[in-house]
């Protein structure tokens, strides 16, 4: 296990790129001491923690045609575009069983980044018992307007990407001087201001911090990207990201596009493998 951070950006269905990278890492037996997953990145991190290559891809693609998986009908009837019962209970418990025992044996620490909608601040809960802590993963992936607020320990949470889309600062703060950062945006991407702030203000009248965070989201994201570039130059970050525009939307149902993006993630990880191994240095557990 490398004493290093693994930072996983979200991006909705564009996260299948991350799945490709993680599957390659698993096949090469590459494991990290600290993991930070945001939104879709938090979801895909779970299958990495249970050492189940291929599982996250099947979980994302196999049920796209089912109304009880995701869609407008689920949003109107449950309040969640991605059906909570299906995604966080039926799939891991019955349809595509999750290896809870393997997760329990993982020797590193994994954090699911969430946004506290009362304070407007990011939080980084440690995942320790997946049956219970799956709620933190769900909260991290609960997109504004497309999901219900997730109540945990008396507080309400939404998507971690609202406040800390790429938690490289947190990883470095935790002592990780080397970090693999997997992005779902191509080089040169610049986030633009949110275009639906009016809807955000109306939907979250009782939680004005959500509006404030979404209003400043692009500024925070772009500042983080500049910081990441500095850390990359300083040797504290190694970045894998799509080499070009992927043509995949945040809520994408075209399986051919999604599989192509997954393969791109695998290929980019394979292309970076030699330099990554040189960067990480000796595996401390070998």
Secondary structure, 3 states (H helix, E strand, C coil): CEEEEEEECCCHHHHHHHHHHHHHHHHCCCCEEEEEEECHHHHHHHHHHCCCCCHHHHHHHCCCCCCCCECHHHHHHHCCCECHHHHHHHHHHHHCCCCHHHHHHCCCEEEEEEEECCCCEEEEEECCCHHHHHHHHHHHCCCCCCCCCEEECCEEEEEHHHCCCCCHHHHHHCCCCCEEEECCCCCCCCCCCCCCHHHHHHHCCCCHHHHHHHHHHHHHHHHHHHHHHHHHHCCCCEEECCCCCCCCCCCCCCHHHHHHHHHHHHHHHHHHHHHHHHHHCCCCCC
